[in-house]
Amino acid sequence: GDGLIKIEMHFLPDIYVTCEACNGQRYNRETLDVTYRGRTIAEVLNMTVAEALEFFVNIPPLRTRLQTLSNVGLHYIKLGQSATTLSGGEAQRVKLSKELSKRSTGRTLYILDEPTTGLHFVDIQRLLDVLDRLVENGNTVLVIEHNMDVIQNADWVIDLGPEGGDQGGCVVAEGTPQSVMKVKASWTGQALLEDVKNRPS
C-alpha cells in the first residue's frame, strides 16, 4: 500500500525501491480502474492541498478540511504524502489544522514549538492569522519561536536566557514586544529592536 518496497541494509540506512506490481501507484489495477471526475485514487493522492481544494470545491466537508490545511501554510503538501516525510513544523501544523476543523470550545491551550520552520513569509502571515483567530475565540496560544514576525505579533513575550542551554533558563524579560525591546540584557529584545529599525516604513 506504500508504492515502495523497503530493503533493510542492516548497518546502513534502509533504501526504498518502487514496487513493480503497482509502479509506485499504491493500488492494484482494479482499484485504479475506478475514477472520480476522471481521476484515480493514485492521482488524487498525488494532488497538493491547493490542487485538491479546487478539485473538491463542491464537497463542503472536504473543502473545509483542505482550506484549513491551506490556511496554516500547508497548501504545497501532497494528500498522500507520508507523515514521516513531514518536518516537525509541518507535523505541528497538520495537528493544528485538525484542531481547527473541530468545533472550538474557546477553552483550549495550544502549545506550538517553532511552527514557522520552513515557512515562506507569506505562509507565516497565514499562520499568524490562524493563531489570532484561535485567540479571538477565547483560546490560549503559547508559541516557542525565534521568528521575529511571530514575536512582534505576540500579546506577551517571555524571554528566557541569558544564553542558551546550560547558561539559560532564567526569565530575562517579559511583557509586550515593545517593553521587551527596552531591556538591554535581552537578546530577543535587541533582535526585535533591530528588526523594527530595518523594516521598511
CYANA upper distance limits for C-alpha pairs under 8 A (distance plus 0.5 A):
  1 GLY  CA     26 ARG  CA      5.25
  1 GLY  CA     27 TYR  CA      6.95
  2 ASP  CA     24 GLY  CA      8.02
  2 ASP  CA     26 ARG  CA      5.80
  3 GLY  CA     18 THR  CA      6.62
  3 GLY  CA     19 CYS  CA      5.82
  3 GLY  CA     22 CYS  CA      7.08
  3 GLY  CA     23 ASN  CA      7.39
  3 GLY  CA     24 GLY  CA      4.39
  3 GLY  CA     25 GLN  CA      5.96
  3 GLY  CA     26 ARG  CA      4.62
  3 GLY  CA     27 TYR  CA      8.17
  4 LEU  CA     16 TYR  CA      6.41
  4 LEU  CA     17 VAL  CA      5.94
  4 LEU  CA     18 THR  CA      5.05
  4 LEU  CA     19 CYS  CA      5.40
  4 LEU  CA     24 GLY  CA      6.61
  4 LEU  CA     26 ARG  CA      8.36
  5 ILE  CA     16 TYR  CA      5.91
  5 ILE  CA     17 VAL  CA      5.81
  5 ILE  CA     18 THR  CA      6.74
  5 ILE  CA     19 CYS  CA      6.22
  6 LYS  CA     14 ASP  CA      7.19
  6 LYS  CA     15 ILE  CA      6.43
  6 LYS  CA     16 TYR  CA      5.08
  6 LYS  CA     17 VAL  CA      7.21
  7 ILE  CA     14 ASP  CA      6.23
  7 ILE  CA     15 ILE  CA      5.82
  7 ILE  CA     16 TYR  CA      6.48
  7 ILE  CA     17 VAL  CA      8.17
  8 GLU  CA     13 PRO  CA      8.00
  8 GLU  CA     14 ASP  CA      5.22
  8 GLU  CA     15 ILE  CA      7.22
  9 MET  CA     13 PRO  CA      6.60
  9 MET  CA     14 ASP  CA      5.65
  9 MET  CA     15 ILE  CA      7.65
 10 HIS  CA     14 ASP  CA      7.98
 18 THR  CA     23 ASN  CA      6.76
 18 THR  CA     24 GLY  CA      5.78
 19 CYS  CA     23 ASN  CA      5.93
 19 CYS  CA     24 GLY  CA      5.92
 20 GLU  CA     24 GLY  CA      7.83
 21 ALA  CA     28 ASN  CA      8.19
 22 CYS  CA     26 ARG  CA      6.38
 22 CYS  CA     27 TYR  CA      6.57
 22 CYS  CA     28 ASN  CA      6.55
 22 CYS  CA     29 ARG  CA      8.17
 25 GLN  CA     42 ALA  CA      6.08
 26 ARG  CA     42 ALA  CA      7.51
 27 TYR  CA     31 THR  CA      6.58
 27 TYR  CA     32 LEU  CA      6.93
 27 TYR  CA     42 ALA  CA      7.84
 28 ASN  CA     32 LEU  CA      6.85
 29 ARG  CA     33 ASP  CA      6.66
 30 GLU  CA     34 VAL  CA      7.67
 31 THR  CA     41 ILE  CA      8.38
 32 LEU  CA     40 THR  CA      6.05
 32 LEU  CA     41 ILE  CA      7.16
 32 LEU  CA     42 ALA  CA      7.74
 33 ASP  CA     40 THR  CA      7.64
 34 VAL  CA     40 THR  CA      6.69
 34 VAL  CA     41 ILE  CA      8.32
 35 THR  CA     39 ARG  CA      5.47
 35 THR  CA     40 THR  CA      5.04
 35 THR  CA     41 ILE  CA      7.55
 36 TYR  CA     40 THR  CA      7.04
 39 ARG  CA     43 GLU  CA      6.31
 39 ARG  CA     44 VAL  CA      6.91
 40 THR  CA     44 VAL  CA      6.78
 41 ILE  CA     45 LEU  CA      6.60
 42 ALA  CA     46 ASN  CA      6.72
 43 GLU  CA     47 MET  CA      7.06
 44 VAL  CA     52 ALA  CA      7.87
 44 VAL  CA     79 LEU  CA      7.92
 45 LEU  CA     78 LYS  CA      7.13
 45 LEU  CA     79 LEU  CA      5.31
 45 LEU  CA     80 GLY  CA      4.89
 45 LEU  CA     81 GLN  CA      8.22
 46 ASN  CA     78 LYS  CA      6.18
 46 ASN  CA     79 LEU  CA      6.77
 46 ASN  CA     80 GLY  CA      6.54
 46 ASN  CA     81 GLN  CA      8.33
 47 MET  CA     51 GLU  CA      6.20
 47 MET  CA     52 ALA  CA      6.38
 47 MET  CA     78 LYS  CA      5.87
 47 MET  CA     79 LEU  CA      6.52
 47 MET  CA     80 GLY  CA      8.41
 48 THR  CA     52 ALA  CA      6.62
 48 THR  CA     75 HIS  CA      7.01
 48 THR  CA     76 TYR  CA      5.88
 48 THR  CA     77 ILE  CA      5.75
 48 THR  CA     78 LYS  CA      4.59
 48 THR  CA     79 LEU  CA      6.50
 49 VAL  CA     53 LEU  CA      6.50
 49 VAL  CA     66 LEU  CA      6.64
 49 VAL  CA     69 LEU  CA      7.73
 49 VAL  CA     70 SER  CA      7.21
 49 VAL  CA     74 LEU  CA      7.61
 49 VAL  CA     75 HIS  CA      5.24
 49 VAL  CA     76 TYR  CA      6.55
 49 VAL  CA     77 ILE  CA      6.54
 49 VAL  CA     78 LYS  CA      6.57
 49 VAL  CA     79 LEU  CA      6.80
 50 ALA  CA     54 GLU  CA      7.25
 50 ALA  CA     66 LEU  CA      8.33
 50 ALA  CA     70 SER  CA      7.41
 50 ALA  CA     75 HIS  CA      5.41
 50 ALA  CA     76 TYR  CA      7.08
 51 GLU  CA     55 PHE  CA      6.75
 52 ALA  CA     56 PHE  CA      6.34
 52 ALA  CA     66 LEU  CA      7.88
 53 LEU  CA     57 VAL  CA      6.27
 53 LEU  CA     63 ARG  CA      6.33
 53 LEU  CA     66 LEU  CA      6.37
 53 LEU  CA     67 GLN  CA      7.28
 56 PHE  CA     60 PRO  CA      8.47
 56 PHE  CA     62 LEU  CA      7.13
 56 PHE  CA     63 ARG  CA      6.49
 57 VAL  CA     63 ARG  CA      6.16
 58 ASN  CA     63 ARG  CA      7.95
 59 ILE  CA     63 ARG  CA      6.43
 60 PRO  CA     64 THR  CA      6.40
 61 PRO  CA     65 ARG  CA      7.05
 62 LEU  CA     66 LEU  CA      6.61
 63 ARG  CA     67 GLN  CA      6.39
 64 THR  CA     68 THR  CA      6.75
 64 THR  CA    101 SER  CA      8.05
 65 ARG  CA     69 LEU  CA      6.96
 65 ARG  CA     97 SER  CA      8.16
 65 ARG  CA     98 LYS  CA      8.30
 65 ARG  CA    101 SER  CA      6.81
 66 LEU  CA     70 SER  CA      6.74
 67 GLN  CA     71 ASN  CA      6.50
 68 THR  CA     72 VAL  CA      7.00
 68 THR  CA     97 SER  CA      5.97
 68 THR  CA     98 LYS  CA      8.49
 68 THR  CA    100 LEU  CA      7.46
 68 THR  CA    101 SER  CA      7.39
 69 LEU  CA     73 GLY  CA      7.23
 69 LEU  CA     74 LEU  CA      5.87
 69 LEU  CA     75 HIS  CA      7.00
 69 LEU  CA     93 ARG  CA      8.24
 69 LEU  CA     94 VAL  CA      7.28
 69 LEU  CA     97 SER  CA      5.98
 70 SER  CA     74 LEU  CA      5.50
 70 SER  CA     75 HIS  CA      4.88
 71 ASN  CA     75 HIS  CA      8.27
 71 ASN  CA    126 ARG  CA      6.36
 71 ASN  CA    127 LEU  CA      7.23
 71 ASN  CA    130 VAL  CA      7.41
 72 VAL  CA     93 ARG  CA      6.66
 72 VAL  CA     96 LEU  CA      8.29
 72 VAL  CA     97 SER  CA      7.20
 72 VAL  CA    123 ASP  CA      7.73
 72 VAL  CA    126 ARG  CA      6.57
 72 VAL  CA    127 LEU  CA      5.32
 72 VAL  CA    130 VAL  CA      7.19
 73 GLY  CA     93 ARG  CA      8.36
 73 GLY  CA    119 LEU  CA      7.82
 73 GLY  CA    123 ASP  CA      5.34
 73 GLY  CA    124 ILE  CA      7.76
 73 GLY  CA    126 ARG  CA      6.87
 73 GLY  CA    127 LEU  CA      6.89
 74 LEU  CA     90 GLU  CA      7.80
 74 LEU  CA     93 ARG  CA      8.06
 74 LEU  CA     94 VAL  CA      8.34
 77 ILE  CA     81 GLN  CA      7.43
 81 GLN  CA     85 THR  CA      7.74
 82 SER  CA     86 LEU  CA      7.85
 83 ALA  CA     91 ALA  CA      7.98
 86 LEU  CA     90 GLU  CA      6.16
 86 LEU  CA     91 ALA  CA      6.36
 87 SER  CA     91 ALA  CA      6.63
 88 GLY  CA     92 GLN  CA      6.76
 88 GLY  CA    115 PRO  CA      8.31
 88 GLY  CA    117 THR  CA      8.34
 89 GLY  CA     93 ARG  CA      6.79
 89 GLY  CA    113 ASP  CA      8.08
 89 GLY  CA    114 GLU  CA      6.91
 89 GLY  CA    115 PRO  CA      4.99
 89 GLY  CA    116 THR  CA      6.80
 89 GLY  CA    117 THR  CA      5.85
 89 GLY  CA    118 GLY  CA      7.89
 90 GLU  CA     94 VAL  CA      6.73
 90 GLU  CA    115 PRO  CA      7.75
 90 GLU  CA    117 THR  CA      8.35
 91 ALA  CA     95 LYS  CA      6.89
 92 GLN  CA     96 LEU  CA      6.58
 92 GLN  CA    112 LEU  CA      7.57
 92 GLN  CA    113 ASP  CA      8.48
 92 GLN  CA    115 PRO  CA      6.99
 93 ARG  CA     97 SER  CA      6.50
 93 ARG  CA    115 PRO  CA      7.27
 94 VAL  CA     98 LYS  CA      6.81
 95 LYS  CA     99 GLU  CA      6.83
 96 LEU  CA    100 LEU  CA      6.65
 97 SER  CA    101 SER  CA      6.70
 98 LYS  CA    102 LYS  CA      7.37
100 LEU  CA    104 SER  CA      7.92
104 SER  CA    137 ASN  CA      7.99
105 THR  CA    139 ASN  CA      8.49
106 GLY  CA    134 LEU  CA      8.35
106 GLY  CA    137 ASN  CA      5.81
106 GLY  CA    138 GLY  CA      4.82
106 GLY  CA    139 ASN  CA      5.23
107 ARG  CA    138 GLY  CA      6.76
107 ARG  CA    139 ASN  CA      5.60
107 ARG  CA    140 THR  CA      7.93
108 THR  CA    139 ASN  CA      5.55
108 THR  CA    140 THR  CA      6.77
109 LEU  CA    139 ASN  CA      6.63
109 LEU  CA    140 THR  CA      5.29
109 LEU  CA    141 VAL  CA      6.37
109 LEU  CA    142 LEU  CA      7.92
110 TYR  CA    139 ASN  CA      8.21
110 TYR  CA    140 THR  CA      6.73
110 TYR  CA    141 VAL  CA      5.26
110 TYR  CA    142 LEU  CA      6.56
111 ILE  CA    141 VAL  CA      6.61
111 ILE  CA    142 LEU  CA      5.31
111 ILE  CA    143 VAL  CA      6.34
111 ILE  CA    144 ILE  CA      8.33
112 LEU  CA    141 VAL  CA      8.24
112 LEU  CA    142 LEU  CA      6.85
112 LEU  CA    143 VAL  CA      5.30
112 LEU  CA    144 ILE  CA      6.71
113 ASP  CA    143 VAL  CA      6.48
113 ASP  CA    144 ILE  CA      5.29
113 ASP  CA    145 GLU  CA      7.03
114 GLU  CA    143 VAL  CA      7.47
114 GLU  CA    144 ILE  CA      6.06
114 GLU  CA    145 GLU  CA      5.17
114 GLU  CA    146 HIS  CA      7.70
115 PRO  CA    143 VAL  CA      8.42
115 PRO  CA    145 GLU  CA      7.99
116 THR  CA    124 ILE  CA      6.70
116 THR  CA    127 LEU  CA      8.46
116 THR  CA    145 GLU  CA      8.33
116 THR  CA    147 ASN  CA      7.78
119 LEU  CA    123 ASP  CA      6.37
119 LEU  CA    124 ILE  CA      6.57
120 HIS  CA    124 ILE  CA      6.80
121 PHE  CA    125 GLN  CA      6.95
122 VAL  CA    126 ARG  CA      7.05
123 ASP  CA    127 LEU  CA      6.68
124 ILE  CA    128 LEU  CA      6.67
124 ILE  CA    149 ASP  CA      8.42
124 ILE  CA    150 VAL  CA      8.46
125 GLN  CA    129 ASP  CA      6.70
126 ARG  CA    130 VAL  CA      6.92
127 LEU  CA    131 LEU  CA      6.73
128 LEU  CA    132 ASP  CA      6.51
128 LEU  CA    150 VAL  CA      7.51
128 LEU  CA    153 ASN  CA      8.31
129 ASP  CA    133 ARG  CA      6.70
130 VAL  CA    134 LEU  CA      6.88
131 LEU  CA    135 VAL  CA      6.92
131 LEU  CA    141 VAL  CA      7.58
132 ASP  CA    136 GLU  CA      6.59
133 ARG  CA    137 ASN  CA      6.74
134 LEU  CA    138 GLY  CA      7.33
134 LEU  CA    139 ASN  CA      6.09
134 LEU  CA    140 THR  CA      7.94
134 LEU  CA    141 VAL  CA      7.96
135 VAL  CA    139 ASN  CA      5.32
135 VAL  CA    140 THR  CA      6.30
135 VAL  CA    141 VAL  CA      7.20
145 GLU  CA    150 VAL  CA      7.71
145 GLU  CA    151 ILE  CA      7.76
146 HIS  CA    150 VAL  CA      8.34
146 HIS  CA    151 ILE  CA      7.83
147 ASN  CA    151 ILE  CA      6.90
148 MET  CA    152 GLN  CA      6.39
148 MET  CA    191 ALA  CA      8.30
148 MET  CA    192 LEU  CA      6.98
148 MET  CA    195 ASP  CA      7.67
149 ASP  CA    153 ASN  CA      6.81
150 VAL  CA    154 ALA  CA      6.86
151 ILE  CA    157 VAL  CA      7.52
151 ILE  CA    177 PRO  CA      7.39
151 ILE  CA    192 LEU  CA      8.43
152 GLN  CA    177 PRO  CA      6.31
152 GLN  CA    192 LEU  CA      7.76
153 ASN  CA    177 PRO  CA      8.38
154 ALA  CA    176 THR  CA      7.83
154 ALA  CA    177 PRO  CA      7.44
155 ASP  CA    176 THR  CA      6.43
155 ASP  CA    177 PRO  CA      8.01
156 TRP  CA    174 GLU  CA      7.57
156 TRP  CA    175 GLY  CA      5.65
156 TRP  CA    176 THR  CA      5.24
156 TRP  CA    177 PRO  CA      7.27
157 VAL  CA    173 ALA  CA      8.33
157 VAL  CA    174 GLU  CA      5.84
157 VAL  CA    175 GLY  CA      5.87
157 VAL  CA    176 THR  CA      6.37
157 VAL  CA    177 PRO  CA      6.64
157 VAL  CA    180 VAL  CA      7.79
158 ILE  CA    171 VAL  CA      7.35
158 ILE  CA    172 VAL  CA      8.34
158 ILE  CA    173 ALA  CA      6.57
158 ILE  CA    174 GLU  CA      4.92
158 ILE  CA    175 GLY  CA      7.30
159 ASP  CA    171 VAL  CA      6.38
159 ASP  CA    172 VAL  CA      6.09
159 ASP  CA    173 ALA  CA      5.68
159 ASP  CA    174 GLU  CA      6.58
159 ASP  CA    186 SER  CA      7.52
159 ASP  CA    188 THR  CA      7.06
160 LEU  CA    168 GLY  CA      6.97
160 LEU  CA    169 GLY  CA      6.14
160 LEU  CA    170 CYS  CA      5.83
160 LEU  CA    171 VAL  CA      5.13
160 LEU  CA    172 VAL  CA      6.06
160 LEU  CA    173 ALA  CA      7.82
161 GLY  CA    167 GLN  CA      7.41
161 GLY  CA    168 GLY  CA      4.58
161 GLY  CA    169 GLY  CA      5.98
161 GLY  CA    170 CYS  CA      5.77
161 GLY  CA    171 VAL  CA      6.84
161 GLY  CA    172 VAL  CA      6.33
161 GLY  CA    186 SER  CA      8.29
162 PRO  CA    167 GLN  CA      7.11
162 PRO  CA    168 GLY  CA      5.86
162 PRO  CA    169 GLY  CA      8.13
162 PRO  CA    170 CYS  CA      7.25
162 PRO  CA    171 VAL  CA      8.41
162 PRO  CA    172 VAL  CA      6.69
162 PRO  CA    185 ALA  CA      7.92
162 PRO  CA    186 SER  CA      7.54
162 PRO  CA    187 TRP  CA      8.04
163 GLU  CA    167 GLN  CA      5.57
163 GLU  CA    168 GLY  CA      5.29
164 GLY  CA    168 GLY  CA      5.26
164 GLY  CA    169 GLY  CA      8.27
165 GLY  CA    169 GLY  CA      8.20
172 VAL  CA    185 ALA  CA      7.42
172 VAL  CA    186 SER  CA      6.43
173 ALA  CA    180 VAL  CA      6.41
173 ALA  CA    183 VAL  CA      7.23
173 ALA  CA    186 SER  CA      6.82
174 GLU  CA    179 SER  CA      8.23
174 GLU  CA    180 VAL  CA      6.58
175 GLY  CA    179 SER  CA      6.28
175 GLY  CA    180 VAL  CA      6.44
176 THR  CA    180 VAL  CA      6.75
177 PRO  CA    181 MET  CA      6.75
177 PRO  CA    189 GLY  CA      7.97
177 PRO  CA    192 LEU  CA      8.03
178 GLN  CA    182 LYS  CA      7.54
179 SER  CA    183 VAL  CA      7.75
180 VAL  CA    186 SER  CA      7.75
180 VAL  CA    188 THR  CA      8.14
180 VAL  CA    189 GLY  CA      5.41
181 MET  CA    186 SER  CA      8.19
181 MET  CA    188 THR  CA      8.07
181 MET  CA    189 GLY  CA      4.36
181 MET  CA    190 GLN  CA      6.32
181 MET  CA    191 ALA  CA      8.45
181 MET  CA    192 LEU  CA      6.56
181 MET  CA    193 LEU  CA      6.00
182 LYS  CA    189 GLY  CA      7.16
182 LYS  CA    190 GLN  CA      8.37
183 VAL  CA    189 GLY  CA      6.65
183 VAL  CA    190 GLN  CA      8.14
184 LYS  CA    189 GLY  CA      7.63
184 LYS  CA    190 GLN  CA      7.19
186 SER  CA    190 GLN  CA      6.75
187 TRP  CA    191 ALA  CA      6.62
188 THR  CA    192 LEU  CA      6.57
189 GLY  CA    193 LEU  CA      6.68
190 GLN  CA    194 GLU  CA      6.67
191 ALA  CA    195 ASP  CA      6.53
192 LEU  CA    196 VAL  CA      6.67
193 LEU  CA    197 LYS  CA      6.79
194 GLU  CA    198 ASN  CA      6.73
195 ASP  CA    199 ARG  CA      6.72
